[in-house]
Amino acid sequence: MVNQNLRTTDFDHGVTAIDTDYMRPLLDASHLVIDHGRAAFVDAGVNASVPLLLEALRQKAVDVGDVDYVFLTHVHLDHAGGAGQLMQRLPNARAVLHPRGARHMIEPSKLVKGSEAVYGKERVREMYGDITAIPEERVHAVADGEELVLGDRRLTCIFTEGHARHHYCLADPASDGVFTGDSFGISYRDFDTGAGEFIFPTTTPVHFDPVEAHKAIDRIMALSPNCLYLTHYSKVTDLPRLADDMHRRIDDFVAIATHHAATGNRTRAMQDSMFAYLRDELEEHGFTADERTLHELLDVDVTLNTMGLEHWLDHRVVT
Ligand SMILES: [Zn+2]
């Protein structure tokens, strides 16, 4: 039976974006990489995404036994929430994690608690359901620079901090691309205009670190890729401009935070300021929409980014 909810985009070199159907269309992607009959997923969405990922495999005529890896760029639940259930369906796959993230998938209780602190208990249940643990023997904690073989290609894990301390990117020379998770920000396809792609940082709590976030951009660009595959959402190509925009917007987000550090009702002030900032930048980019549509597209990120920036304000070492 064809799953009506399945939305995929095929790119060259055996890369396919699968919409995980999290929150709204074209918000959260898992990428499927197929090389000489062997397959890997990069990020896994949430539990509800698992049937879609399996359906995408079936459409590509790849057996579940031929999936070698589930690469989890980091353990935020929109990337790794569905990984435990997905692994149960892939008998030969290893889950590949940053060493700081590995223990959280083997024993997810702390991860769930962390997410509850951000969203509240009820909302976490609603969004993610029960998080299934991955058996320790199926988890591979990678080293920075480690290469893994998939079919005829080599994928290299590159540690990147700034968004999360348990984050890595996956360089894929075969497609001249890098799977960047959240390390190179968010670029929703909704915001594409004649001027190209629009990008902004994601400063989700609790690890946002602007110095490391800048380094991550530089580290990714140093690989000289032709394209990036973002989890939110998929392929972008105008990289030198997007890198500049990321650097500038990381600084602008930090400026919004520090400007309001001592403001009464700081949360609201920062949210309003970030929303206005993104609206103006989008307008500059040639994207206009009514206020309601803009809120629908931006509010989740504005809220999360503000929380992360506030956490950073409260824990930064002021020199
Ligand atoms: Zn994240």
Boltz pocket constraint, residues with backbone or C-beta under 6 A from the ligand:
constraints:
  - pocket:
      binder: B
      contacts: [[A, 74], [A, 76], [A, 163], [A, 164], [A, 182], [A, 204]]
      max_distance: 6.0
